[in-house]
Amino acid sequence: MSDPGGVAADQLRAFVERIERLEEEKKVISDDIKDVYAEAKGNGFDVKILRKVISLRKKQPHEREEEEAVLDLYLQALGMAVQGNM
């Protein structure tokens, strides 16, 4: 089915409805993640560090090493380098 503007209205409506459903699912999942972080915080875990751990686990070891090397370089340039391992 085509409208005068050449838009397949049924196909467009199906895409919009799929996106709307996925957006709602994304909101539910996001709320669930917030609940887990709140639970972790309630059990004494530092949520900021927990988020960092989650971020690091998504990266390959070589990516983490490269990021840490650049961070160390920047900290040294600013006179903020930590002695020993970070």
RAGIBEL-V985612 format. One record per residue. N is the residue number from 1. PHI is phi in whole degrees, 0 to 359 (999 if undefined). Layout:
((N/PHI) (N/PHI))
//
This chain:
((1/999) (2/242) (3/272) (4/305) (5/279) (6/84) (7/265) (8/282) (9/301) (10/295) (11/294) (12/299) (13/299) (14/296) (15/297) (16/299) (17/294) (18/297) (19/298) (20/300) (21/297) (22/295) (23/299) (24/294) (25/298) (26/298) (27/295) (28/297) (29/296) (30/299) (31/297) (32/296) (33/296) (34/301) (35/298) (36/294) (37/298) (38/296) (39/295) (40/299) (41/298) (42/297) (43/263) (44/92) (45/273) (46/279) (47/294) (48/299) (49/291) (50/300) (51/297) (52/296) (53/299) (54/300) (55/298) (56/294) (57/294) (58/284) (59/265) (60/287) (61/307) (62/294) (63/292) (64/297) (65/298) (66/295) (67/297) (68/295) (69/294) (70/293) (71/300) (72/299) (73/300) (74/296) (75/298) (76/298) (77/297) (78/265) (79/72) (80/245) (81/298) (82/271) (83/289) (84/80) (85/285) (86/270))
//
